[in-house]
Amino acid sequence: MNTGAVLANLRQAVGAAHVLTHEDPSTDLSRWERDWRGRAHGRALAVVSPGSTAEVAAVIQACAAHGVSVVPQGGNTGLVVGSVPDDSGRQVLLSTTRLNRVRELDAANRTLTVEAGCVLQTVQDTARDAGFLFPLSLAAQGSCTIGGNLATNAGGTQVLRYGNTRDLCLGLEVVTAQGQIWNGLSGLRKDNTGYDLRHLMIGSEGTLGIITAATLKLFEQPAAQMTAWASVPSLPAALDLLGLAQSRLGAGLTGFEVMGQFALSLVDQHFPQLRVPAWRNTPFAVLLELSDTESVEHAQAQLEQVLGQALDEGCVSDAIVANNLTQAQGFWHVRESISSAQAAEGLNIKHDISLPISRIPTFCDRAGDRLAHAVPGVRIVNFGHLGDGNLHYNVQAPVGQDPQRFLLEQEAAINAVVFDEVRAHGGSISAEHGIGSLKAHTLPEHKDPTALDWMHRIKAALDPDNRLNPGRVLPIQAR
Ligand SMILES: Cc1cc2nc3c(=O)[nH]c(=O)nc-3n(C[C@H](O)[C@H](O)[C@H](O)COP(=O)(O)OP(=O)(O)OC[C@H]3O[C@@H](n4cnc5c(N)ncnc54)[C@H](O)[C@@H]3O)c2cc1C
């Protein structure tokens, strides 16, 4: 590779100010080269920030001409090591942060077209300022980008009612591995004109194309939102509460999160200012959110009725309905701080799994027993989006053990137990975070062989030179 020629072409494509390299010793590239969890620290040939779709296409063409591979990156909040370069110093990191324009809000069509580097919170705020709701919601929303959300088909806390990011997207604009631009920015809700390329791109984690813009669905703002915190005596009781809330609240139930006691204790320990409600006396707590089309009073009455019945039936031992927005935000803040509290406790072995909801309690019993037997003293940080069957079933080192060493020595054995139980219970090894490079080598063991064969053929057809994010999703290394 002629590095000088590659860099000259990249500077020509986006302007010298938007090509950062290690050539300049005063430039620190580590924020782009290190992943959010601190599991990988690569070295980029250059960090390139195009400011338009045409510039993205020019970058890809320059990389194609020189045989250089490209790693797309949005907010770099991904949890499976998919958005950072490897350590070869030969990959270009394409940052989408300058693709941050809101292109169009079509109120009558209930759609919003934004560029890929728009931060999720900006998208939510833009929708809200126009009187609408963009419901995708996750703890990283102040940093993650809509392009990253689409590339990972992010889930979050509202999937129960609104679906994954895939369900919120009507159209895409994509730059291909050859540097062509596909304009699929349709705001159509019906379009049966052959293969649905949008759905191929969504969830492809930057391995099939670079998403540069998207047309998103907007929804009505609810008249009122009500949040409650419920202590539940067991996981089966949490499922009973879920069934009751679904049957009584229907589509109004927009959030149903479960949090195990140890997860809450970590928040209490690392962020004592958050005041975790009554966690000491209960093995699990549930956060319920009701979105109501009528009024605050109606929402409150509905939620109180459900919780009253749940208390009578014994699936809830204690409950608080937030009596103002600050208290509701406080409850959500506790839930959203679990990941950061775990990070503060030290490196841990993360599992983002999904299971048929009915099988979650037996999964937790069996996996918990097997892990306790395999690694005595192991601590399980169990929390997640119970309403859609997604658990973050993370494993923290026993007290007093070095987390780094624990990760190195135990990760393979612990993953084997967890994934074995996931398979036995009909689940998936990745619910919402994706595969990245962390799980690329595990995927073949868990994916249907025909599906895996199709995935390889699709990759080979769209990106025959393995230019885009090599080694992610499918373990094919860069040439
Ligand atoms: C505290 C915390 C909480 C989280 N909670 C959730 C949660 O509830 N639900 C959930 O699903 N995830 C969650 N995540 C994971 C993460 O926020 C999501 O995966 C998010 O969608 C990533 O967006 P990003 O812009 O940061 O993407 P990045 O991390 O930059 O990239 C992620 C992947 O997408 C690719 N990519 C990024 N932009 C593009 C593009 N424009 N075109 C093509 N490929 C691209 C990258 O190459 C990489 O493979 C959480 C993360 C943190 C740190």
The ligand as a MOL file (V3000), in Angstrom:
LIG
                    3D

  0  0  0     0  0            999 V3000
M  V30 BEGIN CTAB
M  V30 COUNTS 53 58 0 0 0
M  V30 BEGIN ATOM
M  V30 1 C -24.7620 2.7040 28.1100 0
M  V30 2 C -25.1720 1.9750 26.8460 0
M  V30 3 C -26.4610 1.4920 26.7310 0
M  V30 4 C -26.8660 0.8320 25.5690 0
M  V30 5 N -28.1510 0.3830 25.4830 0
M  V30 6 C -28.5480 -0.2360 24.3630 0
M  V30 7 C -29.8940 -0.6990 24.2380 0
M  V30 8 O -30.7120 -0.5560 25.1290 0
M  V30 9 N -30.2440 -1.2930 23.0800 0
M  V30 10 C -29.3600 -1.4700 22.0530 0
M  V30 11 O -29.7420 -2.0140 21.0250 0
M  V30 12 N -28.0770 -1.0610 22.1510 0
M  V30 13 C -27.6540 -0.4410 23.2640 0
M  V30 14 N -26.3590 -0.0180 23.3690 0
M  V30 15 C -25.4140 -0.2870 22.2700 0
M  V30 16 C -25.2460 0.8810 21.2780 0
M  V30 17 O -25.5980 2.1030 21.8430 0
M  V30 18 C -26.0690 0.6450 20.0460 0
M  V30 19 O -25.5440 -0.4760 19.3930 0
M  V30 20 C -26.0870 1.8080 19.0550 0
M  V30 21 O -27.0470 1.5070 18.0710 0
M  V30 22 C -24.7470 2.0680 18.3730 0
M  V30 23 O -24.7930 3.3180 17.7090 0
M  V30 24 P -23.4380 4.1130 17.4100 0
M  V30 25 O -23.7590 5.3140 16.5930 0
M  V30 26 O -22.6950 4.3710 18.6580 0
M  V30 27 O -22.6790 3.0580 16.5110 0
M  V30 28 P -21.1520 2.6140 16.5750 0
M  V30 29 O -20.8200 2.0440 17.8940 0
M  V30 30 O -20.2930 3.7050 16.0840 0
M  V30 31 O -21.1730 1.4400 15.4990 0
M  V30 32 C -21.8860 0.2550 15.7210 0
M  V30 33 C -21.8200 -0.6070 14.4610 0
M  V30 34 O -22.5010 0.0350 13.3870 0
M  V30 35 C -21.6160 0.3270 12.3020 0
M  V30 36 N -21.9970 1.6540 11.8120 0
M  V30 37 C -22.0910 2.8040 12.5310 0
M  V30 38 N -22.5550 3.7840 11.7400 0
M  V30 39 C -22.7730 3.2420 10.5210 0
M  V30 40 C -23.2600 3.7540 9.2840 0
M  V30 41 N -23.6310 5.0160 9.1520 0
M  V30 42 N -23.3580 2.9160 8.2340 0
M  V30 43 C -22.9980 1.6100 8.3550 0
M  V30 44 N -22.5180 1.0850 9.4860 0
M  V30 45 C -22.4120 1.8890 10.5520 0
M  V30 46 C -20.2220 0.2360 12.8850 0
M  V30 47 O -19.2690 -0.1370 11.9160 0
M  V30 48 C -20.4160 -0.8390 13.9450 0
M  V30 49 O -20.3620 -2.1110 13.3540 0
M  V30 50 C -25.9370 0.6450 24.5140 0
M  V30 51 C -24.6350 1.1430 24.6380 0
M  V30 52 C -24.2430 1.7980 25.7860 0
M  V30 53 C -22.8490 2.3400 25.8560 0
M  V30 END ATOM
M  V30 BEGIN BOND
M  V30 1 1 1 2
M  V30 2 1 2 3
M  V30 3 2 2 52
M  V30 4 2 3 4
M  V30 5 1 4 5
M  V30 6 1 4 50
M  V30 7 2 5 6
M  V30 8 1 6 7
M  V30 9 1 6 13
M  V30 10 2 7 8
M  V30 11 1 7 9
M  V30 12 1 9 10
M  V30 13 2 10 11
M  V30 14 1 10 12
M  V30 15 2 12 13
M  V30 16 1 13 14
M  V30 17 1 14 15
M  V30 18 1 14 50
M  V30 19 1 15 16
M  V30 20 1 16 17
M  V30 21 1 16 18
M  V30 22 1 18 19
M  V30 23 1 18 20
M  V30 24 1 20 21
M  V30 25 1 20 22
M  V30 26 1 22 23
M  V30 27 1 23 24
M  V30 28 2 24 25
M  V30 29 1 24 26
M  V30 30 1 24 27
M  V30 31 1 27 28
M  V30 32 2 28 29
M  V30 33 1 28 30
M  V30 34 1 28 31
M  V30 35 1 31 32
M  V30 36 1 32 33
M  V30 37 1 33 34
M  V30 38 1 33 48
M  V30 39 1 34 35
M  V30 40 1 35 36
M  V30 41 1 35 46
M  V30 42 1 36 37
M  V30 43 1 36 45
M  V30 44 2 37 38
M  V30 45 1 38 39
M  V30 46 1 39 40
M  V30 47 2 39 45
M  V30 48 1 40 41
M  V30 49 2 40 42
M  V30 50 1 42 43
M  V30 51 2 43 44
M  V30 52 1 44 45
M  V30 53 1 46 47
M  V30 54 1 46 48
M  V30 55 1 48 49
M  V30 56 2 50 51
M  V30 57 1 51 52
M  V30 58 1 52 53
M  V30 END BOND
M  V30 END CTAB
M  END
